């Protein structure tokens, strides 16, 4: 869970153009959030529907080599 919502994070397959929420049908894209792991500079990208607040993970991992001060 985490990330400010009690809803379960759903797995979403990354295919085609991602702009429509599969939970509510909202068609204007997603907000992006980052869930940082225990290892410094590594995390996962989550998509959040601005309408129904459903959260989706696509397996998009990121690695940041240096953070801004």
C-alpha positions, -999 to +999 in steps of 0.1 A: +000+000+000+018+031+012+020+063-009-010+080+008-038+057-003-054+027+012-062+012-023-040-017-035-014-008-061-024-026-093-001-041-119-005-026-154+010-039-186+030-013-205+016-015-240+004+010-265-003+046-253-010+049-216-035+077-211-067+060-200-073+048-164-084+011-165-102+016-131-125+046-139-120+054-176-104+089-170-088+098-204-064+127-196-033+108-185-017+101-151+003+118-124+038+102-118+051+092-084+084+076-073+087+049-046+123+050-034+139+017-023+162+009+005+192+013-018+201+051-022+192+064-057+171+034-068+133+034-071+102+025-091+079+048-111+042+046-103+013+061-122-016+077-103-050+085-118-059+121-110-096+113-110-100+081-089-065+080-073-059+044-084-022+036-085-004+014-110+030-001-113+045-011-146+079-024-136+096+009-146+126+011-123+149+041-121+184+047-109+196+082-100+234+087-098+233+122-081+206+141-064+202+179-066+211+200-036 
